[in-house]
Amino acid sequence: MITRKIRRAQHGCFGELLGTWETSEMDIVKIKLWVPDQVALNEILSAAKVSLDCGSPRRDETGNFVITLYATKAEAKKIAALKYRHELDEKYGEVLAERQKEVSKTDRFKGGKVKPQGLGIKK
């Protein structure tokens, strides 16, 4: 049931939401959170504006769901204030900024004039 709730709350994966947040230069925190049940998930999702990681959550050895959230630093503080076990990676935005520097800025499809090639396996 918690998996369904996460899928409903997910308006898209984190990568799709990156461009929609009004943040300063990569002001993004990665939050690993241990959630016991759907009631806790509802509390978390209503407490702050976050993006969920793609995929189904996994359970740890104690039976808690382990989920990954992404949020601005201000929203991450709201999550940290809740009573649930969490780990914050406040350097995550810096890692993203470094990785974006590695991405090419050229349009390899030349505005749609060049068709993509390759294996292109659809799932």
C-alpha positions as CSV (number, residue, x, y, z in Angstrom):
1,M,0.0,0.0,0.0
2,I,2.8,2.4,0.8
3,T,4.3,1.8,-2.7
4,R,1.0,2.9,-4.3
5,K,1.0,6.0,-2.1
6,I,4.5,6.9,-3.2
7,R,3.7,6.4,-6.8
8,R,0.6,8.6,-6.5
9,A,2.6,11.3,-4.7
10,Q,5.3,11.1,-7.4
11,H,4.5,13.6,-10.0
12,G,7.7,12.6,-11.8
13,C,11.1,11.5,-10.9
14,F,13.6,13.8,-9.3
15,G,15.4,14.6,-12.6
16,E,12.2,15.9,-14.1
17,L,11.6,18.2,-11.2
18,L,15.0,19.7,-11.0
19,G,14.2,22.5,-13.4
20,T,10.9,23.3,-11.8
21,W,12.2,24.2,-8.3
22,E,12.8,27.9,-7.7
23,T,16.2,27.5,-5.9
24,S,19.5,29.1,-5.8
25,E,22.5,27.4,-7.4
26,M,21.7,23.7,-6.7
27,D,20.2,24.3,-3.3
28,I,19.2,20.6,-3.1
29,V,19.5,18.2,-0.2
30,K,19.2,14.4,-0.6
31,I,17.3,12.9,2.3
32,K,17.3,9.2,3.2
33,L,14.3,8.5,5.5
34,W,13.0,5.5,7.4
35,V,9.2,5.4,7.4
36,P,7.2,2.8,9.4
37,D,3.9,3.1,7.6
38,Q,1.5,5.0,5.3
39,V,0.4,7.3,8.1
40,A,4.0,8.5,8.6
41,L,4.4,8.9,4.8
42,N,1.3,11.1,4.7
43,E,2.7,13.2,7.6
44,I,6.0,13.6,5.8
45,L,4.5,14.5,2.4
46,S,2.2,17.1,3.9
47,A,5.0,18.7,6.0
48,A,7.3,19.8,3.2
49,K,7.5,20.1,-0.6
50,V,9.7,17.3,-1.7
51,S,10.4,15.1,-4.7
52,L,10.5,11.3,-4.3
53,D,13.2,9.1,-5.9
54,C,12.0,6.9,-8.7
55,G,11.2,3.3,-8.0
56,S,9.6,1.3,-5.2
57,P,10.8,1.8,-1.6
58,R,12.7,-1.1,0.0
59,R,12.3,-2.3,3.6
60,D,15.2,-2.6,6.0
61,E,15.7,-5.3,8.6
62,T,13.3,-3.7,11.1
63,G,10.5,-3.5,8.6
64,N,10.7,0.2,8.0
65,F,10.4,1.5,4.4
66,V,13.5,3.3,3.3
67,I,12.8,6.2,0.9
68,T,14.9,8.8,-0.7
69,L,13.6,12.4,-1.0
70,Y,15.0,15.5,-2.6
71,A,14.2,19.0,-1.3
72,T,15.6,22.5,-0.9
73,K,17.6,23.1,2.3
74,A,14.6,24.9,3.9
75,E,12.2,22.0,3.1
76,A,14.8,19.5,4.3
77,K,14.9,21.2,7.7
78,K,11.1,20.6,8.0
79,I,11.6,16.9,7.3
80,A,14.5,16.8,9.8
81,A,12.3,18.3,12.5
82,L,9.9,15.3,12.3
83,K,10.4,12.4,14.6
84,Y,11.6,9.9,11.9
85,R,15.1,8.6,11.4
86,H,16.8,10.4,8.6
87,E,20.1,11.2,7.0
88,L,20.7,14.5,5.2
89,D,23.3,14.9,2.4
90,E,23.6,18.7,2.2
91,K,26.5,18.5,-0.3
92,Y,24.3,16.8,-2.9
93,G,23.6,20.0,-4.7
94,E,27.3,20.6,-5.1
95,V,27.7,17.1,-6.6
96,L,24.9,17.9,-9.1
97,A,26.5,21.2,-10.1
98,E,29.8,19.4,-10.8
99,R,28.0,16.7,-12.8
100,Q,26.1,19.3,-14.9
101,K,29.5,20.8,-15.9
102,E,30.3,17.4,-17.5
103,V,27.1,17.5,-19.7
104,S,27.5,18.7,-23.3
105,K,25.6,21.9,-24.2
106,T,25.5,21.1,-27.9
107,D,22.3,19.9,-29.6
108,R,23.3,16.6,-31.0
109,F,19.9,16.3,-32.8
110,K,20.3,19.7,-34.5
111,G,16.8,20.9,-33.6
112,G,15.1,17.7,-34.6
113,K,16.8,17.4,-38.0
114,V,18.9,14.4,-37.0
115,K,17.2,11.2,-35.8
116,P,18.4,9.4,-32.7
117,Q,20.4,6.2,-33.3
118,G,21.4,3.3,-31.2
119,L,19.9,0.5,-29.3
120,G,17.0,2.5,-27.8
121,I,15.4,-0.3,-25.8
122,K,11.9,0.6,-24.7
123,K,10.6,-0.7,-21.4
